[in-house]
């Protein structure tokens, strides 16, 4: 499944907007850091997987 750039921006906009991010996870700094780090790891895993898939397919 591929997402367009606009769809990716919509999905990540809430996390990139500090007020929206705080509304989602609360204002405790430690929790915010844990959630932000987790999102970074997930994003890197998804990007790495899609890159590997493209190499395997020869795209």
Helices and strands as residue ranges (DSSP letters): H 5-16, H 18-25, H 29-57
